[in-house]
Amino acid sequence: MDSALQLWITFGRLRAGLVDRYRDEVGEGVISTAIAVLIMALIGAAMWVAFSGVFDSASQRTTDNVNQIGS
């Protein structure tokens, strides 16, 4: 009987530990994904600003060269 009680207590402790660990980590994946999405959005916005600046500059130089050739 003593052995069965020890087994029951040990099982209960293990189960409680696993349940607590699971409850503690719930939502970690969602938070990590949200952070990754925000970082990627910021990188994308920075790339768009850089691309837009380069494209506007190239467009203006092309227009200037075409006008110079035409005159």
CHARMM-style PDB file with segment names, atoms N, HN, CA, C and O in Angstrom:
ATOM      1  N   MET     1       0.821  -1.194   0.000  1.00  0.00      PROA
ATOM      2  CA  MET     1       0.000   0.000   0.000  1.00  0.00      PROA
ATOM      3  C   MET     1       0.863   1.255   0.000  1.00  0.00      PROA
ATOM      4  O   MET     1       0.547   2.224  -0.690  1.00  0.00      PROA
ATOM      5  N   ASP     2       1.942   1.243   0.763  1.00  0.00      PROA
ATOM      6  HN  ASP     2       2.199   0.456   1.323  1.00  0.00      PROA
ATOM      7  CA  ASP     2       2.841   2.385   0.837  1.00  0.00      PROA
ATOM      8  C   ASP     2       3.471   2.664  -0.527  1.00  0.00      PROA
ATOM      9  O   ASP     2       3.646   3.822  -0.908  1.00  0.00      PROA
ATOM     10  N   SER     3       3.804   1.622  -1.247  1.00  0.00      PROA
ATOM     11  HN  SER     3       3.661   0.682  -0.937  1.00  0.00      PROA
ATOM     12  CA  SER     3       4.404   1.751  -2.571  1.00  0.00      PROA
ATOM     13  C   SER     3       3.403   2.375  -3.552  1.00  0.00      PROA
ATOM     14  O   SER     3       3.770   3.227  -4.361  1.00  0.00      PROA
ATOM     15  N   ALA     4       2.168   1.955  -3.475  1.00  0.00      PROA
ATOM     16  HN  ALA     4       1.871   1.263  -2.817  1.00  0.00      PROA
ATOM     17  CA  ALA     4       1.141   2.501  -4.356  1.00  0.00      PROA
ATOM     18  C   ALA     4       0.921   3.988  -4.073  1.00  0.00      PROA
ATOM     19  O   ALA     4       0.722   4.774  -4.999  1.00  0.00      PROA
ATOM     20  N   LEU     5       0.958   4.368  -2.809  1.00  0.00      PROA
ATOM     21  HN  LEU     5       1.121   3.729  -2.057  1.00  0.00      PROA
ATOM     22  CA  LEU     5       0.790   5.772  -2.436  1.00  0.00      PROA
ATOM     23  C   LEU     5       1.958   6.614  -2.954  1.00  0.00      PROA
ATOM     24  O   LEU     5       1.755   7.717  -3.462  1.00  0.00      PROA
ATOM     25  N   GLN     6       3.170   6.096  -2.823  1.00  0.00      PROA
ATOM     26  HN  GLN     6       3.335   5.201  -2.410  1.00  0.00      PROA
ATOM     27  CA  GLN     6       4.339   6.811  -3.338  1.00  0.00      PROA
ATOM     28  C   GLN     6       4.251   6.981  -4.854  1.00  0.00      PROA
ATOM     29  O   GLN     6       4.567   8.043  -5.390  1.00  0.00      PROA
ATOM     30  N   LEU     7       3.821   5.929  -5.530  1.00  0.00      PROA
ATOM     31  HN  LEU     7       3.565   5.066  -5.095  1.00  0.00      PROA
ATOM     32  CA  LEU     7       3.667   5.992  -6.976  1.00  0.00      PROA
ATOM     33  C   LEU     7       2.617   7.033  -7.356  1.00  0.00      PROA
ATOM     34  O   LEU     7       2.810   7.803  -8.296  1.00  0.00      PROA
ATOM     35  N   TRP     8       1.519   7.052  -6.630  1.00  0.00      PROA
ATOM     36  HN  TRP     8       1.362   6.427  -5.866  1.00  0.00      PROA
ATOM     37  CA  TRP     8       0.450   8.013  -6.899  1.00  0.00      PROA
ATOM     38  C   TRP     8       0.940   9.455  -6.699  1.00  0.00      PROA
ATOM     39  O   TRP     8       0.647  10.331  -7.512  1.00  0.00      PROA
ATOM     40  N   ILE     9       1.678   9.693  -5.625  1.00  0.00      PROA
ATOM     41  HN  ILE     9       1.916   8.982  -4.964  1.00  0.00      PROA
ATOM     42  CA  ILE     9       2.200  11.032  -5.338  1.00  0.00      PROA
ATOM     43  C   ILE     9       3.219  11.449  -6.400  1.00  0.00      PROA
ATOM     44  O   ILE     9       3.200  12.584  -6.875  1.00  0.00      PROA
ATOM     45  N   THR    10       4.106  10.525  -6.766  1.00  0.00      PROA
ATOM     46  HN  THR    10       4.121   9.603  -6.380  1.00  0.00      PROA
ATOM     47  CA  THR    10       5.112  10.818  -7.785  1.00  0.00      PROA
ATOM     48  C   THR    10       4.448  11.147  -9.115  1.00  0.00      PROA
ATOM     49  O   THR    10       4.829  12.109  -9.782  1.00  0.00      PROA
ATOM     50  N   PHE    11       3.467  10.358  -9.497  1.00  0.00      PROA
ATOM     51  HN  PHE    11       3.158   9.576  -8.955  1.00  0.00      PROA
ATOM     52  CA  PHE    11       2.750  10.604 -10.741  1.00  0.00      PROA
ATOM     53  C   PHE    11       2.046  11.961 -10.700  1.00  0.00      PROA
ATOM     54  O   PHE    11       2.058  12.702 -11.682  1.00  0.00      PROA
ATOM     55  N   GLY    12       1.445  12.274  -9.581  1.00  0.00      PROA
ATOM     56  HN  GLY    12       1.435  11.671  -8.783  1.00  0.00      PROA
ATOM     57  CA  GLY    12       0.758  13.558  -9.435  1.00  0.00      PROA
ATOM     58  C   GLY    12       1.711  14.734  -9.560  1.00  0.00      PROA
ATOM     59  O   GLY    12       1.382  15.740 -10.189  1.00  0.00      PROA
ATOM     60  N   ARG    13       2.889  14.611  -8.964  1.00  0.00      PROA
ATOM     61  HN  ARG    13       3.156  13.794  -8.453  1.00  0.00      PROA
ATOM     62  CA  ARG    13       3.881  15.683  -9.061  1.00  0.00      PROA
ATOM     63  C   ARG    13       4.380  15.850 -10.494  1.00  0.00      PROA
ATOM     64  O   ARG    13       4.514  16.971 -10.984  1.00  0.00      PROA
ATOM     65  N   LEU    14       4.652  14.745 -11.155  1.00  0.00      PROA
ATOM     66  HN  LEU    14       4.543  13.834 -10.758  1.00  0.00      PROA
ATOM     67  CA  LEU    14       5.110  14.811 -12.542  1.00  0.00      PROA
ATOM     68  C   LEU    14       4.055  15.448 -13.437  1.00  0.00      PROA
ATOM     69  O   LEU    14       4.354  16.295 -14.279  1.00  0.00      PROA
ATOM     70  N   ARG    15       2.819  15.019 -13.232  1.00  0.00      PROA
ATOM     71  HN  ARG    15       2.576  14.331 -12.548  1.00  0.00      PROA
ATOM     72  CA  ARG    15       1.728  15.562 -14.037  1.00  0.00      PROA
ATOM     73  C   ARG    15       1.562  17.057 -13.779  1.00  0.00      PROA
ATOM     74  O   ARG    15       1.384  17.832 -14.719  1.00  0.00      PROA
ATOM     75  N   ALA    16       1.619  17.464 -12.524  1.00  0.00      PROA
ATOM     76  HN  ALA    16       1.765  16.835 -11.760  1.00  0.00      PROA
ATOM     77  CA  ALA    16       1.477  18.879 -12.187  1.00  0.00      PROA
ATOM     78  C   ALA    16       2.622  19.698 -12.779  1.00  0.00      PROA
ATOM     79  O   ALA    16       2.410  20.814 -13.255  1.00  0.00      PROA
ATOM     80  N   GLY    17       3.826  19.149 -12.750  1.00  0.00      PROA
ATOM     81  HN  GLY    17       3.998  18.243 -12.363  1.00  0.00      PROA
ATOM     82  CA  GLY    17       4.972  19.845 -13.327  1.00  0.00      PROA
ATOM     83  C   GLY    17       4.834  20.023 -14.821  1.00  0.00      PROA
ATOM     84  O   GLY    17       5.142  21.088 -15.356  1.00  0.00      PROA
ATOM     85  N   LEU    18       4.372  18.982 -15.500  1.00  0.00      PROA
ATOM     86  HN  LEU    18       4.122  18.117 -15.065  1.00  0.00      PROA
ATOM     87  CA  LEU    18       4.191  19.079 -16.946  1.00  0.00      PROA
ATOM     88  C   LEU    18       3.081  20.057 -17.307  1.00  0.00      PROA
ATOM     89  O   LEU    18       3.213  20.832 -18.254  1.00  0.00      PROA
ATOM     90  N   VAL    19       1.997  20.020 -16.557  1.00  0.00      PROA
ATOM     91  HN  VAL    19       1.890  19.391 -15.788  1.00  0.00      PROA
ATOM     92  CA  VAL    19       0.883  20.927 -16.825  1.00  0.00      PROA
ATOM     93  C   VAL    19       1.314  22.368 -16.582  1.00  0.00      PROA
ATOM     94  O   VAL    19       0.981  23.252 -17.371  1.00  0.00      PROA
ATOM     95  N   ASP    20       2.056  22.618 -15.493  1.00  0.00      PROA
ATOM     96  HN  ASP    20       2.326  21.899 -14.852  1.00  0.00      PROA
ATOM     97  CA  ASP    20       2.530  23.974 -15.215  1.00  0.00      PROA
ATOM     98  C   ASP    20       3.478  24.462 -16.304  1.00  0.00      PROA
ATOM     99  O   ASP    20       3.400  25.613 -16.734  1.00  0.00      PROA
ATOM    100  N   ARG    21       4.372  23.583 -16.748  1.00  0.00      PROA
ATOM    101  HN  ARG    21       4.436  22.648 -16.399  1.00  0.00      PROA
ATOM    102  CA  ARG    21       5.313  23.969 -17.800  1.00  0.00      PROA
ATOM    103  C   ARG    21       4.564  24.270 -19.092  1.00  0.00      PROA
ATOM    104  O   ARG    21       4.883  25.232 -19.789  1.00  0.00      PROA
ATOM    105  N   TYR    22       3.571  23.448 -19.408  1.00  0.00      PROA
ATOM    106  HN  TYR    22       3.311  22.666 -18.841  1.00  0.00      PROA
ATOM    107  CA  TYR    22       2.789  23.670 -20.628  1.00  0.00      PROA
ATOM    108  C   TYR    22       2.029  24.989 -20.548  1.00  0.00      PROA
ATOM    109  O   TYR    22       2.012  25.756 -21.511  1.00  0.00      PROA
ATOM    110  N   ARG    23       1.411  25.251 -19.423  1.00  0.00      PROA
ATOM    111  HN  ARG    23       1.426  24.627 -18.641  1.00  0.00      PROA
ATOM    112  CA  ARG    23       0.654  26.495 -19.262  1.00  0.00      PROA
ATOM    113  C   ARG    23       1.568  27.708 -19.291  1.00  0.00      PROA
ATOM    114  O   ARG    23       1.165  28.776 -19.753  1.00  0.00      PROA
ATOM    115  N   ASP    24       2.789  27.560 -18.806  1.00  0.00      PROA
ATOM    116  HN  ASP    24       3.116  26.693 -18.430  1.00  0.00      PROA
ATOM    117  CA  ASP    24       3.731  28.664 -18.781  1.00  0.00      PROA
ATOM    118  C   ASP    24       4.189  29.039 -20.187  1.00  0.00      PROA
ATOM    119  O   ASP    24       4.475  30.208 -20.448  1.00  0.00      PROA
ATOM    120  N   GLU    25       4.261  28.073 -21.088  1.00  0.00      PROA
ATOM    121  HN  GLU    25       4.029  27.124 -20.875  1.00  0.00      PROA
ATOM    122  CA  GLU    25       4.773  28.320 -22.431  1.00  0.00      PROA
ATOM    123  C   GLU    25       3.676  28.533 -23.466  1.00  0.00      PROA
ATOM    124  O   GLU    25       3.972  28.688 -24.651  1.00  0.00      PROA
ATOM    125  N   VAL    26       2.431  28.543 -23.046  1.00  0.00      PROA
ATOM    126  HN  VAL    26       2.191  28.417 -22.083  1.00  0.00      PROA
ATOM    127  CA  VAL    26       1.337  28.766 -23.985  1.00  0.00      PROA
ATOM    128  C   VAL    26       1.441  30.193 -24.513  1.00  0.00      PROA
ATOM    129  O   VAL    26       1.586  31.139 -23.738  1.00  0.00      PROA
ATOM    130  N   GLY    27       1.369  30.342 -25.812  1.00  0.00      PROA
ATOM    131  HN  GLY    27       1.252  29.574 -26.441  1.00  0.00      PROA
ATOM    132  CA  GLY    27       1.436  31.654 -26.430  1.00  0.00      PROA
ATOM    133  C   GLY    27       2.828  32.093 -26.835  1.00  0.00      PROA
ATOM    134  O   GLY    27       2.974  33.117 -27.501  1.00  0.00      PROA
ATOM    135  N   GLU    28       3.850  31.353 -26.454  1.00  0.00      PROA
ATOM    136  HN  GLU    28       3.732  30.521 -25.912  1.00  0.00      PROA
ATOM    137  CA  GLU    28       5.219  31.737 -26.808  1.00  0.00      PROA
ATOM    138  C   GLU    28       5.415  31.742 -28.321  1.00  0.00      PROA
ATOM    139  O   GLU    28       6.076  32.632 -28.855  1.00  0.00      PROA
ATOM    140  N   GLY    29       4.857  30.770 -29.005  1.00  0.00      PROA
ATOM    141  HN  GLY    29       4.320  30.046 -28.570  1.00  0.00      PROA
ATOM    142  CA  GLY    29       5.003  30.706 -30.459  1.00  0.00      PROA
ATOM    143  C   GLY    29       4.315  31.866 -31.151  1.00  0.00      PROA
ATOM    144  O   GLY    29       4.820  32.400 -32.138  1.00  0.00      PROA
ATOM    145  N   VAL    30       3.169  32.251 -30.634  1.00  0.00      PROA
ATOM    146  HN  VAL    30       2.759  31.817 -29.832  1.00  0.00      PROA
ATOM    147  CA  VAL    30       2.417  33.360 -31.224  1.00  0.00      PROA
ATOM    148  C   VAL    30       3.182  34.669 -31.043  1.00  0.00      PROA
ATOM    149  O   VAL    30       3.262  35.484 -31.962  1.00  0.00      PROA
ATOM    150  N   ILE    31       3.738  34.859 -29.859  1.00  0.00      PROA
ATOM    151  HN  ILE    31       3.673  34.196 -29.112  1.00  0.00      PROA
ATOM    152  CA  ILE    31       4.491  36.084 -29.587  1.00  0.00      PROA
ATOM    153  C   ILE    31       5.745  36.141 -30.454  1.00  0.00      PROA
ATOM    154  O   ILE    31       6.059  37.185 -31.026  1.00  0.00      PROA
ATOM    155  N   SER    32       6.453  35.035 -30.551  1.00  0.00      PROA
ATOM    156  HN  SER    32       6.198  34.187 -30.087  1.00  0.00      PROA
ATOM    157  CA  SER    32       7.666  34.998 -31.379  1.00  0.00      PROA
ATOM    158  C   SER    32       7.338  35.265 -32.841  1.00  0.00      PROA
ATOM    159  O   SER    32       8.069  35.979 -33.528  1.00  0.00      PROA
ATOM    160  N   THR    33       6.248  34.694 -33.308  1.00  0.00      PROA
ATOM    161  HN  THR    33       5.654  34.114 -32.750  1.00  0.00      PROA
ATOM    162  CA  THR    33       5.838  34.919 -34.696  1.00  0.00      PROA
ATOM    163  C   THR    33       5.467  36.378 -34.922  1.00  0.00      PROA
ATOM    164  O   THR    33       5.818  36.954 -35.952  1.00  0.00      PROA
ATOM    165  N   ALA    34       4.772  36.970 -33.984  1.00  0.00      PROA
ATOM    166  HN  ALA    34       4.487  36.502 -33.147  1.00  0.00      PROA
ATOM    167  CA  ALA    34       4.389  38.380 -34.116  1.00  0.00      PROA
ATOM    168  C   ALA    34       5.624  39.278 -34.163  1.00  0.00      PROA
ATOM    169  O   ALA    34       5.674  40.226 -34.946  1.00  0.00      PROA
ATOM    170  N   ILE    35       6.611  38.983 -33.333  1.00  0.00      PROA
ATOM    171  HN  ILE    35       6.571  38.212 -32.697  1.00  0.00      PROA
ATOM    172  CA  ILE    35       7.847  39.768 -33.345  1.00  0.00      PROA
ATOM    173  C   ILE    35       8.557  39.611 -34.681  1.00  0.00      PROA
ATOM    174  O   ILE    35       9.047  40.589 -35.247  1.00  0.00      PROA
ATOM    175  N   ALA    36       8.614  38.381 -35.187  1.00  0.00      PROA
ATOM    176  HN  ALA    36       8.217  37.587 -34.728  1.00  0.00      PROA
ATOM    177  CA  ALA    36       9.268  38.140 -36.482  1.00  0.00      PROA
ATOM    178  C   ALA    36       8.540  38.878 -37.605  1.00  0.00      PROA
ATOM    179  O   ALA    36       9.182  39.435 -38.494  1.00  0.00      PROA
ATOM    180  N   VAL    37       7.220  38.886 -37.572  1.00  0.00      PROA
ATOM    181  HN  VAL    37       6.698  38.433 -36.849  1.00  0.00      PROA
ATOM    182  CA  VAL    37       6.441  39.587 -38.602  1.00  0.00      PROA
ATOM    183  C   VAL    37       6.696  41.094 -38.532  1.00  0.00      PROA
ATOM    184  O   VAL    37       6.839  41.744 -39.568  1.00  0.00      PROA
ATOM    185  N   LEU    38       6.754  41.647 -37.333  1.00  0.00      PROA
ATOM    186  HN  LEU    38       6.638  41.119 -36.492  1.00  0.00      PROA
ATOM    187  CA  LEU    38       7.029  43.079 -37.204  1.00  0.00      PROA
ATOM    188  C   LEU    38       8.424  43.430 -37.708  1.00  0.00      PROA
ATOM    189  O   LEU    38       8.607  44.453 -38.368  1.00  0.00      PROA
ATOM    190  N   ILE    39       9.404  42.590 -37.400  1.00  0.00      PROA
ATOM    191  HN  ILE    39       9.255  41.759 -36.863  1.00  0.00      PROA
ATOM    192  CA  ILE    39      10.768  42.840 -37.883  1.00  0.00      PROA
ATOM    193  C   ILE    39      10.804  42.790 -39.403  1.00  0.00      PROA
ATOM    194  O   ILE    39      11.423  43.641 -40.041  1.00  0.00      PROA
ATOM    195  N   MET    40      10.142  41.795 -39.984  1.00  0.00      PROA
ATOM    196  HN  MET    40       9.638  41.103 -39.466  1.00  0.00      PROA
ATOM    197  CA  MET    40      10.120  41.684 -41.447  1.00  0.00      PROA
ATOM    198  C   MET    40       9.400  42.878 -42.074  1.00  0.00      PROA
ATOM    199  O   MET    40       9.803  43.352 -43.137  1.00  0.00      PROA
ATOM    200  N   ALA    41       8.343  43.368 -41.431  1.00  0.00      PROA
ATOM    201  HN  ALA    41       8.016  42.983 -40.568  1.00  0.00      PROA
ATOM    202  CA  ALA    41       7.635  44.540 -41.945  1.00  0.00      PROA
ATOM    203  C   ALA    41       8.535  45.773 -41.917  1.00  0.00      PROA
ATOM    204  O   ALA    41       8.531  46.565 -42.859  1.00  0.00      PROA
ATOM    205  N   LEU    42       9.300  45.938 -40.851  1.00  0.00      PROA
ATOM    206  HN  LEU    42       9.303  45.295 -40.086  1.00  0.00      PROA
ATOM    207  CA  LEU    42      10.218  47.077 -40.772  1.00  0.00      PROA
ATOM    208  C   LEU    42      11.321  46.973 -41.820  1.00  0.00      PROA
ATOM    209  O   LEU    42      11.694  47.973 -42.433  1.00  0.00      PROA
ATOM    210  N   ILE    43      11.839  45.773 -42.024  1.00  0.00      PROA
ATOM    211  HN  ILE    43      11.536  44.961 -41.526  1.00  0.00      PROA
ATOM    212  CA  ILE    43      12.860  45.575 -43.059  1.00  0.00      PROA
ATOM    213  C   ILE    43      12.270  45.874 -44.437  1.00  0.00      PROA
ATOM    214  O   ILE    43      12.914  46.522 -45.262  1.00  0.00      PROA
ATOM    215  N   GLY    44      11.056  45.405 -44.683  1.00  0.00      PROA
ATOM    216  HN  GLY    44      10.534  44.879 -44.012  1.00  0.00      PROA
ATOM    217  CA  GLY    44      10.395  45.667 -45.960  1.00  0.00      PROA
ATOM    218  C   GLY    44      10.159  47.151 -46.183  1.00  0.00      PROA
ATOM    219  O   GLY    44      10.347  47.649 -47.293  1.00  0.00      PROA
ATOM    220  N   ALA    45       9.749  47.862 -45.139  1.00  0.00      PROA
ATOM    221  HN  ALA    45       9.596  47.458 -44.238  1.00  0.00      PROA
ATOM    222  CA  ALA    45       9.530  49.308 -45.269  1.00  0.00      PROA
ATOM    223  C   ALA    45      10.843  50.026 -45.567  1.00  0.00      PROA
ATOM    224  O   ALA    45      10.884  50.934 -46.397  1.00  0.00      PROA
ATOM    225  N   ALA    46      11.912  49.621 -44.891  1.00  0.00      PROA
ATOM    226  HN  ALA    46      11.879  48.884 -44.216  1.00  0.00      PROA
ATOM    227  CA  ALA    46      13.220  50.236 -45.148  1.00  0.00      PROA
ATOM    228  C   ALA    46      13.682  49.951 -46.573  1.00  0.00      PROA
ATOM    229  O   ALA    46      14.237  50.827 -47.236  1.00  0.00      PROA
ATOM    230  N   MET    47      13.455  48.733 -47.041  1.00  0.00      PROA
ATOM    231  HN  MET    47      13.004  48.021 -46.502  1.00  0.00      PROA
ATOM    232  CA  MET    47      13.840  48.393 -48.410  1.00  0.00      PROA
ATOM    233  C   MET    47      13.024  49.206 -49.413  1.00  0.00      PROA
ATOM    234  O   MET    47      13.558  49.638 -50.435  1.00  0.00      PROA
ATOM    235  N   TRP    48      11.746  49.417 -49.134  1.00  0.00      PROA
ATOM    236  HN  TRP    48      11.313  49.065 -48.304  1.00  0.00      PROA
ATOM    237  CA  TRP    48      10.905  50.190 -50.043  1.00  0.00      PROA
ATOM    238  C   TRP    48      11.379  51.638 -50.115  1.00  0.00      PROA
ATOM    239  O   TRP    48      11.432  52.221 -51.198  1.00  0.00      PROA
ATOM    240  N   VAL    49      11.724  52.219 -48.970  1.00  0.00      PROA
ATOM    241  HN  VAL    49      11.682  51.746 -48.090  1.00  0.00      PROA
ATOM    242  CA  VAL    49      12.215  53.600 -48.956  1.00  0.00      PROA
ATOM    243  C   VAL    49      13.510  53.694 -49.759  1.00  0.00      PROA
ATOM    244  O   VAL    49      13.687  54.622 -50.548  1.00  0.00      PROA
ATOM    245  N   ALA    50      14.410  52.740 -49.559  1.00  0.00      PROA
ATOM    246  HN  ALA    50      14.266  51.987 -48.917  1.00  0.00      PROA
ATOM    247  CA  ALA    50      15.679  52.747 -50.301  1.00  0.00      PROA
ATOM    248  C   ALA    50      15.426  52.572 -51.799  1.00  0.00      PROA
ATOM    249  O   ALA    50      16.007  53.288 -52.613  1.00  0.00      PROA
ATOM    250  N   PHE    51      14.570  51.633 -52.160  1.00  0.00      PROA
ATOM    251  HN  PHE    51      14.098  51.052 -51.498  1.00  0.00      PROA
ATOM    252  CA  PHE    51      14.264  51.394 -53.570  1.00  0.00      PROA
ATOM    253  C   PHE    51      13.617  52.616 -54.200  1.00  0.00      PROA
ATOM    254  O   PHE    51      13.951  52.994 -55.323  1.00  0.00      PROA
ATOM    255  N   SER    52      12.702  53.225 -53.483  1.00  0.00      PROA
ATOM    256  HN  SER    52      12.431  52.918 -52.571  1.00  0.00      PROA
ATOM    257  CA  SER    52      12.013  54.404 -54.000  1.00  0.00      PROA
ATOM    258  C   SER    52      13.001  55.540 -54.252  1.00  0.00      PROA
ATOM    259  O   SER    52      12.918  56.219 -55.275  1.00  0.00      PROA
ATOM    260  N   GLY    53      13.927  55.746 -53.333  1.00  0.00      PROA
ATOM    261  HN  GLY    53      13.995  55.194 -52.502  1.00  0.00      PROA
ATOM    262  CA  GLY    53      14.937  56.789 -53.514  1.00  0.00      PROA
ATOM    263  C   GLY    53      15.833  56.510 -54.702  1.00  0.00      PROA
ATOM    264  O   GLY    53      16.125  57.414 -55.485  1.00  0.00      PROA
ATOM    265  N   VAL    54      16.271  55.271 -54.846  1.00  0.00      PROA
ATOM    266  HN  VAL    54      16.034  54.537 -54.210  1.00  0.00      PROA
ATOM    267  CA  VAL    54      17.130  54.903 -55.975  1.00  0.00      PROA
ATOM    268  C   VAL    54      16.361  55.041 -57.280  1.00  0.00      PROA
ATOM    269  O   VAL    54      16.899  55.559 -58.259  1.00  0.00      PROA
ATOM    270  N   PHE    55      15.127  54.594 -57.312  1.00  0.00      PROA
ATOM    271  HN  PHE    55      14.689  54.173 -56.517  1.00  0.00      PROA
ATOM    272  CA  PHE    55      14.331  54.650 -58.536  1.00  0.00      PROA
ATOM    273  C   PHE    55      14.045  56.091 -58.945  1.00  0.00      PROA
ATOM    274  O   PHE    55      14.135  56.432 -60.125  1.00  0.00      PROA
ATOM    275  N   ASP    56      13.702  56.939 -57.973  1.00  0.00      PROA
ATOM    276  HN  ASP    56      13.630  56.662 -57.015  1.00  0.00      PROA
ATOM    277  CA  ASP    56      13.437  58.350 -58.295  1.00  0.00      PROA
ATOM    278  C   ASP    56      14.688  59.022 -58.850  1.00  0.00      PROA
ATOM    279  O   ASP    56      14.618  59.789 -59.810  1.00  0.00      PROA
ATOM    280  N   SER    57      15.827  58.727 -58.240  1.00  0.00      PROA
ATOM    281  HN  SER    57      15.884  58.103 -57.461  1.00  0.00      PROA
ATOM    282  CA  SER    57      17.090  59.308 -58.707  1.00  0.00      PROA
ATOM    283  C   SER    57      17.421  58.827 -60.118  1.00  0.00      PROA
ATOM    284  O   SER    57      17.800  59.627 -60.973  1.00  0.00      PROA
ATOM    285  N   ALA    58      17.283  57.542 -60.360  1.00  0.00      PROA
ATOM    286  HN  ALA    58      16.975  56.892 -59.665  1.00  0.00      PROA
ATOM    287  CA  ALA    58      17.570  56.990 -61.689  1.00  0.00      PROA
ATOM    288  C   ALA    58      16.597  57.538 -62.724  1.00  0.00      PROA
ATOM    289  O   ALA    58      16.987  57.828 -63.854  1.00  0.00      PROA
ATOM    290  N   SER    59      15.351  57.678 -62.345  1.00  0.00      PROA
ATOM    291  HN  SER    59      15.034  57.442 -61.426  1.00  0.00      PROA
ATOM    292  CA  SER    59      14.341  58.214 -63.260  1.00  0.00      PROA
ATOM    293  C   SER    59      14.666  59.652 -63.643  1.00  0.00      PROA
ATOM    294  O   SER    59      14.556  60.033 -64.808  1.00  0.00      PROA
ATOM    295  N   GLN    60      15.062  60.441 -62.662  1.00  0.00      PROA
ATOM    296  HN  GLN    60      15.151  60.131 -61.715  1.00  0.00      PROA
ATOM    297  CA  GLN    60      15.401  61.843 -62.932  1.00  0.00      PROA
ATOM    298  C   GLN    60      16.635  61.943 -63.828  1.00  0.00      PROA
ATOM    299  O   GLN    60      16.661  62.754 -64.754  1.00  0.00      PROA
ATOM    300  N   ARG    61      17.654  61.129 -63.563  1.00  0.00      PROA
ATOM    301  HN  ARG    61      17.634  60.471 -62.810  1.00  0.00      PROA
ATOM    302  CA  ARG    61      18.856  61.155 -64.403  1.00  0.00      PROA
ATOM    303  C   ARG    61      18.541  60.713 -65.831  1.00  0.00      PROA
ATOM    304  O   ARG    61      19.065  61.279 -66.790  1.00  0.00      PROA
ATOM    305  N   THR    62      17.688  59.703 -65.967  1.00  0.00      PROA
ATOM    306  HN  THR    62      17.263  59.243 -65.187  1.00  0.00      PROA
ATOM    307  CA  THR    62      17.302  59.242 -67.300  1.00  0.00      PROA
ATOM    308  C   THR    62      16.562  60.335 -68.053  1.00  0.00      PROA
ATOM    309  O   THR    62      16.826  60.571 -69.232  1.00  0.00      PROA
ATOM    310  N   THR    63      15.645  60.997 -67.383  1.00  0.00      PROA
ATOM    311  HN  THR    63      15.430  60.806 -66.425  1.00  0.00      PROA
ATOM    312  CA  THR    63      14.895  62.090 -68.007  1.00  0.00      PROA
ATOM    313  C   THR    63      15.835  63.218 -68.425  1.00  0.00      PROA
ATOM    314  O   THR    63      15.707  63.766 -69.519  1.00  0.00      PROA
ATOM    315  N   ASP    64      16.775  63.558 -67.554  1.00  0.00      PROA
ATOM    316  HN  ASP    64      16.879  63.113 -66.665  1.00  0.00      PROA
ATOM    317  CA  ASP    64      17.743  64.616 -67.888  1.00  0.00      PROA
ATOM    318  C   ASP    64      18.581  64.235 -69.107  1.00  0.00      PROA
ATOM    319  O   ASP    64      18.800  65.062 -69.991  1.00  0.00      PROA
ATOM    320  N   ASN    65      19.050  62.989 -69.158  1.00  0.00      PROA
ATOM    321  HN  ASN    65      18.872  62.316 -68.439  1.00  0.00      PROA
ATOM    322  CA  ASN    65      19.865  62.540 -70.296  1.00  0.00      PROA
ATOM    323  C   ASN    65      19.062  62.518 -71.592  1.00  0.00      PROA
ATOM    324  O   ASN    65      19.572  62.907 -72.642  1.00  0.00      PROA
ATOM    325  N   VAL    66      17.819  62.068 -71.527  1.00  0.00      PROA
ATOM    326  HN  VAL    66      17.405  61.752 -70.673  1.00  0.00      PROA
ATOM    327  CA  VAL    66      16.973  62.037 -72.725  1.00  0.00      PROA
ATOM    328  C   VAL    66      16.721  63.454 -73.214  1.00  0.00      PROA
ATOM    329  O   VAL    66      16.773  63.709 -74.417  1.00  0.00      PROA
ATOM    330  N   ASN    67      16.450  64.371 -72.310  1.00  0.00      PROA
ATOM    331  HN  ASN    67      16.408  64.164 -71.332  1.00  0.00      PROA
ATOM    332  CA  ASN    67      16.223  65.768 -72.704  1.00  0.00      PROA
ATOM    333  C   ASN    67      17.491  66.395 -73.283  1.00  0.00      PROA
ATOM    334  O   ASN    67      17.421  67.193 -74.218  1.00  0.00      PROA
ATOM    335  N   GLN    68      18.651  66.033 -72.727  1.00  0.00      PROA
ATOM    336  HN  GLN    68      18.708  65.385 -71.968  1.00  0.00      PROA
ATOM    337  CA  GLN    68      19.916  66.568 -73.227  1.00  0.00      PROA
ATOM    338  C   GLN    68      20.203  66.045 -74.634  1.00  0.00      PROA
ATOM    339  O   GLN    68      20.679  66.788 -75.493  1.00  0.00      PROA
ATOM    340  N   ILE    69      19.909  64.760 -74.865  1.00  0.00      PROA
ATOM    341  HN  ILE    69      19.522  64.157 -74.167  1.00  0.00      PROA
ATOM    342  CA  ILE    69      20.129  64.177 -76.188  1.00  0.00      PROA
ATOM    343  C   ILE    69      19.171  64.802 -77.201  1.00  0.00      PROA
ATOM    344  O   ILE    69      19.545  65.037 -78.350  1.00  0.00      PROA
ATOM    345  N   GLY    70      17.951  65.066 -76.780  1.00  0.00      PROA
ATOM    346  HN  GLY    70      17.647  64.875 -75.847  1.00  0.00      PROA
ATOM    347  CA  GLY    70      16.939  65.596 -77.689  1.00  0.00      PROA
ATOM    348  C   GLY    70      17.147  67.049 -78.053  1.00  0.00      PROA
ATOM    349  O   GLY    70      16.566  67.521 -79.031  1.00  0.00      PROA
ATOM    350  N   SER    71      17.959  67.777 -77.297  1.00  0.00      PROA
ATOM    351  HN  SER    71      18.431  67.394 -76.503  1.00  0.00      PROA
ATOM    352  CA  SER    71      18.094  69.202 -77.618  1.00  0.00      PROA
ATOM    353  C   SER    71      19.374  69.540 -78.332  1.00  0.00      PROA
ATOM    354  OT1 SER    71      19.610  70.703 -78.660  1.00  0.00      PROA
TER     355      SER     71
END
